[in-house]
Every structure is written in C-alpha cells, then in structure tokens.
C-alpha cells in the first residue's frame, strides 16, 4: 500500500507529495503554492482521490481485495 500521494492543485498546478492518513479521510487541503482550499470532487471521498496521483488507503485496500470501495463515509 502506498501512503504518499502527489497532490496537484487544479488552480495553479503546484504539486506536493503528502503523507496520507490511514485512519481518517482528508476533506480539505490547502495548496502550498497558491493557498487555494481543495475539497473532494463530487463522488470522491477525499482530496487524495480527487487531486492525488494515488488514491487514499481505504480505496487502495478495496481495489486490492476486489470489493466495493468504502472510504470514511462508510459507503
């Protein structure tokens, strides 16, 4: 399982490698380039799933075990 994801800001294109939490979803991320507050896109559970190059640990786990994705929302 990968625990680092590179987030790319849709506003300015700044990229930053960030450690993903394994026990919670991250719903807000402040871009280190322009200060924009990123929130998950509709249908995504967290900012890593929306803007990262690697999805969050619960989603990775679900894909690895071929079961429905269920992140922090319990969906």
Steps between C-alpha positions, in 0.01 A plus 500: 500500500628845409472765771636799305300671229600797284219756509471730200311827551244559224532878548876553463644157412724486808588143600582379848570149630288444811474218752146360507331423831406135543232558764304794356411671174636842417212717384691829465850573373666840472720533193856589595535694174201733486313435826185368329288275720439174318199286583407160353326495163145365491511123543847493656558436869804722557746743342746220424242319287420825316840666456763241591689259279425221749154443657457487878587182695139376544440524125831326424404222742157456341651477151765254617237270651251555217220624716283812479684817591402625841694789639431706809141565401425134556350481152 
